[in-house]
Amino acid sequence: MEAEVGSIDAVMSPNGSSGRAGTGSRSDDAAPPATAPRFDARTRVLLEGPIVSTLLRLATPNVLVMFVQASVGLIETYFVGKLGTDALAGVALVFPVLMLMQMMSAGAMGGGISSAIARALGAGRRRDANALAAHALAIAVGFGLLFMLAVLGSGRWLYSAMGGSGASLTAALTYSTVVFSGAILIWVFNSLASVIRGTGNMAVPAVVTSVGAAALIPLSPCLIFGWGLFPRLGVAGGAVAVIAFYVAGSVALVAYLRTGRSVVRLSFADVRFRWPLFRDILRVGAVAALITVQTNLTIAIATGFVGRFGPAAIAGYGTGSRLEYLLVPLVFGLGGPLVAMVGTNIGAGRRDRALRAAWIGAGIAAGLTEIIGLCAAAVPHAWLSLFDTDPAMLDAGSRYLRAVGPFYGLFGLGLALTFASQGAGRLLWPLLANMTRLLIAAGGGWLALRWSGDVSYVFVALSAALAAYGLLNAGAVAGGAWFGPIAWPRPRVRESRRLRSTS
């Protein structure tokens, strides 16, 4: 897998300079040409700008828009909670599956799209970068259709397996049917935004998302409760509002990519799909998608364990773990610029700068997520009581946040390095780290229920899983997982002694 994900080592010397390309190198991994390509001003900033200030400047609109997007979900959850505990539990059952699609389209395959475009621009392959936009759109339609058919066909079985029954299962199916009928729209929006982020432009996706969120916030309660001229749709109203947001957002992003203001231009004239360009996206995006599946499978399994304690426990865990899901868009705010900066510098043959950018971004992410986790562990009711006041729900959610919150910093560290690894095209170790997280959470949770029957021990297993994920990712990158260990030159004195001993 490592050889397929990237062969940059074969064409570069240990200090990051260009060397002779191996016979099996691909166009995006080839040594830079003797005449340096002319870069767009935005690309040159990624290659030459100060790492810290450039990363923070690019991350600021991204982080803000991720907070806006996450806030929309929280506001929707708040209004759904007014419909009762069963409705809240139903949305909690759908949430891991919806986040799987969101994380796969925006973070996993979206990271593959941004990485491919960044590496193409860094290597001076502007025409390929333009073609990658159309290839990304084709991938989005295909995966969106796959998600729609899979969830609509197996939703009842899935939500029942996660602990749903009675009114909570009915609410889950109602919400799920509406939102996953528009799965293609969600994939298209996130993929087009990833195309733009791959050029280093974080502002346009941020503006489109913020304007859409401003319209979505009042629309959601209007459709849920039937305010004014709107029909009362109940729990389905929130899903209808979400789909409306993605329709308008996709139209806006297509319009921008069709103009001359974008570094990459989306054109449908004489489109010729080529496997090498699909491969550039999928060789990173497909592995990242598998990591995303593992992440959400971990949450789904944990939800199934908690589901044995009743709907109130599901609602408590679902509301508590939603804070963990909020860390994903927060780190994604840093991860988008990381993918672009790391990918562009690797495409240009500057791997030392790419590695420095990865560690800086990971350090910022770890600090922010740890602060959030410690605050949540200290005052869990401040978060949970925003959505419901049921004592059983508050008890389950508090146990979760007190056990898992202190380890959020390691989760943020590992997740940021996963995004950076997407830009580098090196995802073997993030895949293994996430698999370890899944095994610890599933195995530890099962043992906890078998031996103690106490949900608190399930949350302890989840804490250990997060710690393992972050530490394995950090250890792998520090140990040379991207480019191999540095080959230090041997001292001349020792070398001369060895020559004398053999003579």
N, C-alpha and C positions, 0 to 999 in steps of 0.2 A: 504493500500500500504506500509506503513512504517513497518508494522509487517512482510510483505513478503520480503522486500528488505534486512532486516538484523535483526537478533535476538541476537546480541552480548550483548545487555544490560542484557539479562536473565542469562548470564553466567559469568558476571564480576561485581565486586564490584565497588563503585564509585571512588576509587583511582586507578583503572586500573588493579588490581590484579585479579587472577582467583577465581571464586566462583563455586557453584554447578550449573551444567547445568540443564536447565528446560527440561521438557519432550518433548517439541516440537523443540529442537535445532537441527541444521543440523551439518554435519561433519565439515564444514569449520568454524562454529561458536562455536564448542565445546571447553571446557576449555583445556588448554595445558596439555599434559601428565606429569606425575610426573618426568619422565626422559626426559630431554630436547632433542629434535631431533638434529642431526648433520646437520648444515647448510652449504651450499656452501659459499665460501668466498664472492661472490657478494651479496648474501642474507644477510650475517652477516653485511656487510657495511650498508645496509639499516636499520638494526635493531640497530646497535651500533655506527655507525659513527657520527661525529658532524653534526647536521642538516643543518646548513647554508652552510658549505663547501661541504658537500656531495650533497646537492641539486644543488648548483651552478656548481659543477663538472659534475654532470649528465646532467644538463640543457644546459651546454655550447655547446656540439655537437648537441643537439636537436634543440636549438635555431638557430644555424648556418645553419643546414640543412633545417629548415623551411624557413629561409631567402632565401636560395638557391632555394628551391622549389617555393616560392612566386616570386622570381626574374624571374624564367622561365616564369611564367604566365604573368608577366609585359612585358617581352621582346616580347612574342608572341602578346600581346595587342598592343605594339608599332608597330610591323610590320603589323598587321592587320589594324591599323589606317592609314597606307600608302595606303590602298586600298580604303579609303574614309569613310565618316561619316556613310553611310548606313551599311557598313561592321562592323564598330565599334559598331554601335547600335545593330546589329544582335548578335554579340558576347556578348554584355552587356545583352541581353535578355536571352541567354543561361546560362550565368554565375551564376545566383542564383540557377538554377537547378543543374548545375554541382557541385557547392559548397555544395549544400544539400547532394549530394552523397559523396563528399569528406569528409565533416564533419561527416556524419553518419558512413562511413566506417572506418575512421581514428580516429575520436574523440569520437563518441557515442558508436557504437558497438566495435570499437577498444579499447575504455576505459573499456568496459565490459570484453573484452578478457584479457587485461592487469591486471585488477582488480582480475579476477578469478584466473589467474596464480599466481599473487603476494600473494593472500591470501592462496592458496594451498601451495606455497613454504614456506610462513611464518609459516604455521601450520605443516610443515614437511611432506606434502603429495606429494612427488616427482613423484610417479607413476600417480597420478591424473593430475599433471601439464603436464606431457608428453601427456596424453590422451586428455587434453584440446586443444592442438595444432591441432590435427586432427578434433576435433569438431569445432574449430574456422574456419578451412578451409571449412568445410561443410556449415557453416552458410554464409560464404563469397560467395560461389557459388550460394546458394539459393537467397540471397538478390541481388546479381549482376544480375541474370536472371530476377528477379522481376523489377528492375530498367530499364533494357534494354527494356522489353516488354511494360512497362508503358509509358516511354518517347517516344519511337518510334511510339506507337499507338496514343498518344494524344498530340504530340508536337505542331502541327499546332494550335489546339485549345488553348493550354496553352500560346504560345507566342503571339497569337492574343489577348488573354485576358489581357496580360501584356502590350499591346499597340503597338505591332508589326504590320506592314502593308507594302505592296509593296516590295521594294528592301531589306529593313531591315528584313522583315519576311523571305524572300527567303534566305538571308545570315544566319539567325538563324537556319533555318531548315537544311541547308547544313552542317553547323558546328555540330549541334546536332546529326544528323544521324550518322556521322562518330564516334564521341566521345562516344556516348552511345551504339554503336554496340560493343564496347570493355568494357562495364561496369563490366563484370565479372572479367576482368583482373585488373581493378582498385580496386575492392573489395578484390581480392586475395592478391595483393601487400600490401595494408594497413592492412589487417588482420594479415598477416605473420609478418609484422613489429611490430604490437602490441603484438604479442606473444613474440618476442624478447625483447621489451621494458618492458614487465611484469616481466622479470627476472632482471631488473635493467641495462640491456645492451643497452645504447643509441648509442654506437659508430657504430655498424654494420649497422643499418638502415641509419645512417648518411652518412657513406661511400658509401653505395649502391646508395643512392639518389644523392649525390654529383657527383659521377662518371657518373650516368645517365644524370644529368643535364648538365654536361660538354659536353656530346654528343648531347643533345637535343637542346641547344642554337644555334649551327650552322645549325642543321638539319631543324628546323622550318622555317627560312626564305628561305632555299633552296627549300623546298616543296611549300611554299606560292608563291614565285616569279619565280620558275623554273630555279634556278641558276645551272650552270654546266650541269651535265647529268640528273638532277632531272626534273620531269615533273612539269609544272606550275599548281598547284591545287587551287590557290586562298585561300579563307577563310578555305577551307577544309584541306589545307596543315598543318596548325597548329594542327588540331585535329589528323591527321595521325601521326605526330611526337610525340604527347602525348601518343598515344596508343603504339607506338614502345618503348617508355621509360618504360611503365608498363610491357610489355612483358619481356624485358631484366631484369628489377628489380625483378620480381616475380621469374624468374629462379634462380637468384643469392641468394635470401632469402631462397628458398627451399633447395638449395645446402648447405647453411650454417646450417640450422636446421637439415639436415640429417647427419651432421658430429658430432663427439664427443666433439667439442669445445663449443657447446651451452649448457647452463644449462638445457634447455628443448629440447628434441629431437623429431622431427617429424617422425613418423613411420607409414607406411601403412600396415604393416604385422599384420594380425589377428585383424584388427580394429573392435571394437564392440562399436557402438554408444549407449550411455546411457543418458537417460533423465536428471538425476541429474546434469550431467556435462553441458548439453545444458542449463539447468536452471541456473547454476552458472554464465554463460555468459549473458543469456537473461534477467535475473531479474535486472541486472544493464544496459546492453546494450539497451534493448527495451525501458526502460524509458528514457534513454539518447537520443535515436533515436527520441522519441516523442518531446523532448526538441529541438533537431536539426530541426525537421520539423517546429516547432513553429518559430524558429529563421529565417529560410529561407522563411517561409510564410510571416513573417513581411516584409522582403526585397522585396518579390514578390508583396505584396499589395502596398507597397510604390512605387515600379516601375510602377505599374498600375496607381496610382494617378498621378505620374510625366508624364506618357505617354500621358496624355491629353494635354500636352503642346508641343508635337511634338517630332520627332526623335532626334533633337539636345538636347532637355532637357533630354531625356532618356540617351543619350550618356554622358551628363554632370553628371547626378546623378549616372549613372553606373560607371563612372570613379572615381568619388568622393567616392562612397561607397565601391569601391574596396580597398581603403585604410583601411576601417573598416574591410573588409575581411582579409586584411593582418595582422590585430591584432590577428585574430584567430590562424594562425600558430605560431605567436610570443608567445602567451600565451600557445599554445599547446607545445611549446618547454619546458616550465616550467611544463605544465600539465602532460606530460608523466612521468617524474620523480615523480611528486606528486602522481599520481595514484599508481605507484610502491611502493613508500615509505609508503604512508598511508595504502595501502592494505596489505603490508607485516607486518607492525607493528600491524595492527588490527588482522591479522591472528595469530600473536604471542601473542595477548592479551595486547599489549602496546598502549592503546588508548590515553593516555596523550601525548605521543611522536607523535602519528599520528596527533593530533589536533594542536600541536605546529608547525609541518611541514606544515600543511595547511595554517596557518596564515602567516608564513614566505613567502611561495610561493605566496600567494595572495598579500602581501604587495609589493613584487618585481614586480609582474605583473601590479599592479595598477600604480606604479611609472613610469614604462617604457611606458605604453600605454598613460598615461596622458601627458608625454613629447611629444610623437608623435602627439597627438591630438592638443595640444597648438601650436605646430609648423605649423601644417596643417591649423589651423584657422588663424594664423598670416599671412602666405604667401601661400594661396591656389593655386595661379597661378603657383608656383614653381612645384607643383605636376601635375596639370591638363594639363599644356602646354607641358608636355612630350608626350602626346598622341594625341592632336589635338589643333588647334588654332581658331576653329570656335567661334565667339563671344557669340552666344547663349549657346553653350556647356560650355564655360568658366564661363558664368554668373550663370547657374544652379548649376554647380559643386562648385563654390565659395560660393554660398548661403548655400549649404549643409554643407560644411566643416566649415564655420564660426559658424553655428548653432549647429552642432553635435560634432565637434572636442573637445571642452572643456569638454565633458562628457565621452570621451574615457577611462579615468582613472577608472570611476565607472564600465564601461563595462568590463575592464580587471580584476577588483576586483571580479566581479560576475562570470566571466568565469573561473578564476582560482579556486574559491571555488566550482564551478560545477565539475571541474576535480577532486578536492580533495574529493568531495562527492561521485564520482564514486568509488574511492578507498575505501571509507568507506562503500559503499553499501547503501547510504542514499540520495535518489534523489527526495523525495517528495517536499521539499522546492525549489530546483532549478526548478522543473517542474512548481510550482505555480508562481515563480518569472518570469519565461519566458512567462507564460500565461498572466501575468499582462502586461508585455512588449508588447505582441501582441495586447491586447485589447486597450492599450493606443495609440499605433501607428496607428492601424486601425481606431479606433473611433475618435481619435484626427485628423488624416489626413482627414477623411471624413467630419468632421465638418469644418475643415479649408477650404476645397474646397467649401463646401456648403455656408459658411458665407462670405468668403473673395475672393475666386478664386485666391489666391496668393500662389505660390508654397513654399514661405518662411515659411508660417505657417505650412505646412506639415512637414518641417524639424524641426520646433519647437516641434511638437508632437513626432517626432522620438527622439529628445533630452530628453524629459521627460520620454520616454519609457526606454531609456538606464539607466537613473538615477534610476528609480524604480527597474529595474532588479538588478543592483549592490547593492543597499541599502537593498533590501529584502533578497538577498542571505547572505549578511554579517550579518544582524540582526538575521536571522534564526540560523546561525552557532554560533554566540555569545550567543544566547538565549538557546542553548542546543538542537538543532535539531538533532544532531547525537546521543547523549547519554542521553538526558534529563538534566534538571537543576541539579546542584550539590546539594546534600542533606547535608547541613552543620549541624554538631552536635549541639544540644541545650546546652546552658550553664548549668553547674551543679547547679549553684545557683538558677536559675529559676526552674529547675526540682525539687530541694528539696522543694522550696516554694509551688509548685503545689502539691507535695505529702502531705505536712503538711495541706494544705487547704482541701484536700479530706479525711483526717483522722478524 
